[in-house]
Every structure is written in C-alpha cells, then in structure tokens.
Amino acid sequence: MSESPSENKIIRKKAMDYLSRREHSRYELYKKISTHNFDKDLINQELDLLIRDGLLSDERFVEAFIHSRKKNGKGPLKISAELQQRGADESLINKYIEEIENSEWLDSAKQVVEKKLGNNQQLDYDNQLKMMKFLNNRGFTIDQVKLTIKKLKKDEEVG
C-alpha cells in the first residue's frame, strides 16, 4: 500500500502530459493510461480528481474537437461518429453539433468542394457525383450535400 501515493502521482503526471498536448475525453485518457498497467481503481480515482480540479472536461473536449474537425472540413455526421468512438456522451455531442447553424455547415461544405475542384474545373455531371460522394464521405448530411451542389451550380451559372 505504500506504493499507492507514488503510483497516484505517476498516473496524474501521465494524465497531465496527455492533457498538455490537447483536450481528451475521460474515456480516451483512461484507455491511454491503462496501457501502462496501473491499477484501474487508481486510474479512475485520479481521473475523478482531474475532473474535480477542472483539468479534465468532456464538455471542453467535445467543443474543441468539433471546432477542430469542422475547421478541417469535416461534416456533422463524421464528427459525431468520431466523438462517439472517443467515448463522448451523445447528449454533449448533439448539444454542440446543434449549436452550429446549418449555414455554417453549408459554408464549410462549399469551401471543401471549391478547394477540391480548384479554379479551373467545371461542376459537370461527373464532377457533381464525385463531389457528392466526397462530401458524403466527409460526413455532411444528404441535405447539406444537395444544397451545397445546388449553390455551387447556381454560382457557376452566375459567374
């Protein structure tokens, strides 16, 4: 039992090392630390202390993750699935995904298609299909995909 305090410190230090790089969900942090063969109860105890101290927050993790992935051109479906894989609470995911206006998702989808197409390519039928598949794979909803392609076609006709 005399090893416990030092093991607690080691667990906390490992957790802090991970958290210094980026936000983590409790589940993610537990998985990473448990690979080091620490006592599971001690890991849980230290993670609870980190939460209590405000150093570990699933809410902060979800918010930062969504912001980061959206900035990289990912859609709400893909982001949601990735967060679920990382052990985030579904209600938290939905809360933060729904806070983002649909127009922001549409702008993001439009930007990734424009980047993918480049300056010179027309949005002909084949490219439309490719871009629809591309956006779908990026995790945008069907409605967002259709509206984005429609908007790009309209812009192309005007411009």
C-alpha positions as CSV (number, residue, x, y, z in Angstrom):
1,M,0.0,0.0,0.0
2,S,3.0,2.3,0.4
3,E,3.4,2.4,-3.4
4,S,-0.1,4.0,-3.9
5,P,0.8,7.6,-3.4
6,S,3.7,7.4,-5.8
7,E,1.6,5.5,-8.3
8,N,-1.1,8.1,-8.0
9,K,1.5,10.8,-8.8
10,I,2.7,8.9,-11.8
11,I,-0.8,8.4,-13.1
12,R,-1.6,12.1,-12.6
13,K,1.7,13.1,-14.3
14,K,0.9,10.9,-17.3
15,A,-2.6,12.3,-17.5
16,M,-1.3,15.8,-17.3
17,D,1.3,15.1,-20.0
18,Y,-1.5,13.9,-22.3
19,L,-3.7,16.9,-21.4
20,S,-0.9,19.4,-22.0
21,R,-0.9,18.4,-25.7
22,R,-4.7,18.6,-26.3
23,E,-8.1,18.0,-24.6
24,H,-9.1,14.4,-24.1
25,S,-12.3,12.7,-23.1
26,R,-12.3,10.8,-19.8
27,Y,-12.6,7.6,-21.8
28,E,-9.7,8.4,-24.1
29,L,-7.4,9.3,-21.1
30,Y,-8.4,6.1,-19.2
31,K,-7.6,4.0,-22.3
32,K,-4.2,5.6,-22.7
33,I,-3.2,5.5,-19.1
34,S,-4.4,1.9,-18.6
35,T,-1.9,0.7,-21.2
36,H,0.8,1.4,-18.6
37,N,-0.6,-1.4,-16.3
38,F,-1.7,0.8,-13.4
39,D,-4.4,-0.3,-11.0
40,K,-7.8,0.5,-12.7
41,D,-9.2,1.9,-9.5
42,L,-6.3,4.3,-9.0
43,I,-6.7,5.5,-12.6
44,N,-10.4,6.2,-12.0
45,Q,-9.6,7.9,-8.8
46,E,-7.0,10.2,-10.4
47,L,-9.3,11.0,-13.4
48,D,-12.1,11.9,-10.9
49,L,-9.7,14.3,-9.2
50,L,-8.7,15.8,-12.5
51,I,-12.4,16.4,-13.3
52,R,-13.0,17.9,-9.9
53,D,-10.0,20.2,-10.3
54,G,-11.3,21.3,-13.7
55,L,-8.4,19.9,-15.6
56,L,-10.3,17.2,-17.4
57,S,-13.6,18.0,-19.1
58,D,-15.6,16.0,-21.6
59,E,-17.5,19.1,-22.4
60,R,-14.4,21.1,-23.3
61,F,-13.1,18.1,-25.2
62,V,-16.3,17.9,-27.3
63,E,-16.3,21.6,-28.0
64,A,-12.6,21.7,-29.0
65,F,-12.9,18.5,-31.1
66,I,-15.9,19.8,-33.1
67,H,-14.2,23.1,-33.7
68,S,-11.0,21.4,-34.9
69,R,-12.7,18.9,-37.2
70,K,-15.1,21.5,-38.6
71,K,-12.2,23.7,-39.4
72,N,-10.7,20.8,-41.3
73,G,-13.8,20.4,-43.5
74,K,-15.5,17.5,-41.7
75,G,-19.3,17.4,-41.5
76,P,-21.5,16.8,-38.5
77,L,-22.1,13.1,-39.1
78,K,-18.4,12.2,-39.3
79,I,-17.6,14.4,-36.3
80,S,-20.3,12.9,-34.3
81,A,-19.2,9.3,-35.1
82,E,-15.6,10.2,-34.2
83,L,-16.6,11.6,-30.9
84,Q,-18.7,8.5,-30.1
85,Q,-15.6,6.4,-30.8
86,R,-13.7,8.5,-28.3
87,G,-16.3,7.9,-25.6
88,A,-18.0,11.3,-25.6
89,D,-21.6,11.5,-24.2
90,E,-24.1,11.6,-27.0
91,S,-26.1,14.4,-25.4
92,L,-23.0,16.5,-25.3
93,I,-22.2,15.8,-28.9
94,N,-25.7,16.7,-30.0
95,K,-25.7,19.8,-27.9
96,Y,-22.6,21.2,-29.6
97,I,-23.3,20.0,-33.1
98,E,-26.8,21.6,-33.0
99,E,-25.3,24.9,-31.7
100,I,-23.7,25.3,-35.1
101,E,-26.0,26.8,-37.7
102,N,-26.8,24.8,-40.8
103,S,-25.5,27.8,-42.9
104,E,-22.0,27.3,-41.2
105,W,-22.0,23.6,-42.2
106,L,-23.0,24.6,-45.8
107,D,-20.2,27.2,-46.0
108,S,-17.8,24.6,-44.8
109,A,-19.0,22.0,-47.4
110,K,-18.8,24.7,-50.1
111,Q,-15.2,25.5,-49.1
112,V,-14.0,21.9,-49.2
113,V,-15.6,21.3,-52.6
114,E,-14.1,24.5,-54.0
115,K,-10.7,23.5,-52.7
116,K,-11.1,20.0,-54.1
117,L,-12.2,21.3,-57.5
118,G,-9.6,24.0,-57.8
119,N,-10.1,27.1,-60.0
120,N,-10.5,25.6,-63.5
121,Q,-12.8,22.7,-63.1
122,Q,-16.5,22.9,-64.1
123,L,-19.1,21.2,-62.0
124,D,-20.3,18.9,-64.8
125,Y,-22.4,15.9,-64.0
126,D,-19.5,13.6,-63.3
127,N,-17.9,16.1,-61.0
128,Q,-21.2,16.7,-59.3
129,L,-21.4,12.9,-58.5
130,K,-17.8,12.9,-57.3
131,M,-18.3,15.9,-55.1
132,M,-21.5,14.5,-53.7
133,K,-19.6,11.3,-52.7
134,F,-16.7,13.4,-51.4
135,L,-19.0,15.4,-49.2
136,N,-20.9,12.3,-48.0
137,N,-17.5,10.7,-47.0
138,R,-16.6,13.9,-45.2
139,G,-19.7,13.4,-43.0
140,F,-22.1,16.0,-44.3
141,T,-25.8,15.2,-44.3
142,I,-27.6,14.4,-47.6
143,D,-29.5,17.8,-47.4
144,Q,-26.2,19.6,-46.9
145,V,-24.7,17.8,-49.8
146,K,-27.6,18.6,-52.1
147,L,-27.8,22.2,-51.1
148,T,-24.1,22.7,-51.5
149,I,-24.0,21.3,-55.0
150,K,-27.1,23.3,-55.9
151,K,-25.4,26.5,-54.6
152,L,-22.2,25.8,-56.5
153,K,-24.1,25.2,-59.7
154,K,-26.0,28.5,-59.2
155,D,-22.8,30.3,-58.6
156,E,-21.2,28.8,-61.6
157,E,-24.1,29.9,-63.8
158,V,-24.0,33.5,-62.5
159,G,-20.2,33.7,-62.5
